[in-house]
């Protein structure tokens, strides 16, 4: 039977490059003087500058990971960690410079804002260039702004939460993030407020040989709820770009947060991102994640279930094509009684791409009567690709119930045969099976993102059957 | 005392997960190995021959680590070679009995299963109750074309001892190897199992039971590499932990490129009988070949309350009910042991450990 060709993700939209124009670009490298300069450019309070310098010290002490994909090509001396775009923060798209606005137009952000979002933040290189939220949410006390504004305007809340959920000594790239972070979103949802329509932040890195280090801090207070969507992309350059963002989520008692991500970085990007949620009593945290871009991705969102009855769910898909090594997964720690976690992960490898599902489920002794369930499935589309599953399951109480299952394989010949016997062509049958494989994830995304994901898994079938 | 790091996984993961290797403290590795003579051998047929050998010249793909591998290769006090030529399934049983005069065993056992041969090799490690004994052994199996071999390794050492075992199998075309490991003894019981399924249509099933109590630590690192077409591996691991016992299970099924139509299944299940016991598992699937089927599942948790209630409503006290539950869980694997005496000995040991 001829091989079905499944095309790479169509990147035409994402690969649009603007001129590398900026108001300020920091020199490449990572020194205390560079850190001080970033802080000065941002006109930050002293405590934040000192925090950055402390993080740099820790970065220099920590080792690179001794596991996972090879990231030895990363040389911080080749990366500019701060690129200030030639635009201030605006609350109207009309005030955003034409070329930057055009980029976000093509990515469909203003359109989505009009149709289905309650608020939008758009970051271009190292700074947020647009932020806006519906008036009724402002009246309800919801805060949605860029991190720089939050540091200055809400220092009490920021100091209490900033890099407390993800401490700077967690790993080397968190320490790096602490030293050079820039941009990102701050969301504060007051007690009992339900934000029914999603907020979305979009991160775009245009500058070559640069890094993006946005910080997202979301606090969903008691009984409140929020759906937050994060999108990211960059055009492809010959040298590596680096993304080391950090997402800290505080989901207080009885609150609910859904955090959806469509990651479509260019294939020269090292995506070394860190995301963590602290989940309170009877609160729930849902992660929905689509990982399509990047040359290397090491991304393992984490939920720490600290409150009794806390719940978390992770639904994720990775699609690795030629030259990509996507090492993704999920971590959960059960720290309180009657907590529960459900993980549903899928991956597709093709054209020599490598997908790894790497994970941790830990049910601690105090997490009496907690439950964990993990399911992961990997689809291999050819015999030059690689797919690995590396989960750690750590159960420390007899009252817990935990199960894990994983499957690996190719598209079933029987399923193709069945569909073909119903009159479908081989190409259509295979396309349907791959879409069906991804469906449990796409159905969790907002409609417009599900459509985008289906476009991302652009199937083009060719070749003779026989 | 310095920590010894051993039993590395084939692929590393985050150091924070504590599963890449095991670090042991206070392990006395004997420098001088005295003789170990308390061995009994029971042979059903002359077609399975056993002899002493001085040749420990073989390669291990993994093993527990250089310290342990080199000790066996250079300083063993028992080196045996088993030659299987039988055409019917006959048994050879080797019992190593530790006592105060035989307290350190460093053994190398080579099993050559010749073409189309059949046989069952039972290797038991037994000890009296009190002393701390040391066992470090390698079992190397060469399963030639069309051979059909059962190997049963039984560790019934006392819980003061240290047990280190490396198993390394090479399977040729159409070879079929059924391995059963009963792992009950040792304060630390550290085992490394590796199968190289290089021959087309070769097949390996590995069934393993562990039962931990008090402060016992089990570190099981089972690795199967599927290289030949239509090769097959089935790993079934059942265990129960009580008191403060800890188990690390690391199971790897690695489909190498070219292993077309290979199949691999791995199931690991742990019953936790105490709130101080810990069960850690790392069931890995590595895949560089498209046309394969790989599955793994892992579970841990408490004994079923409904089942326990049902058994107790029939007049059993909780301890007896627990024993029944554990035995029932292990039964699927114990059924593979055809030697009734051995099976009864294992069942008695289960009852004794859960008393």
Interface residues (C-beta under 8 A of the other chain):
Chain A: X65 X66 X67 X68 X358 X360 X365 X378 X380 X381 X382 X383 X385 X386 X387 X388 X389 X390 X391 X392 X393 X394 X395 X396 X397 X398 X399 X400 X401 X402 X403 X404 X405 X406 X407 X408 X409 X410
Chain B: X11 X12 X13 X14 X15 X17 X19 X20 X255 X257 X270 X272 X273 X274 X275 X276 X277 X278 X279 X280 X281 X282 X283 X284 X285 X286 X287 X288 X289 X290 X291 X292 X293 X294 X295 X296 X297 X298 X299 X300 X301 X302
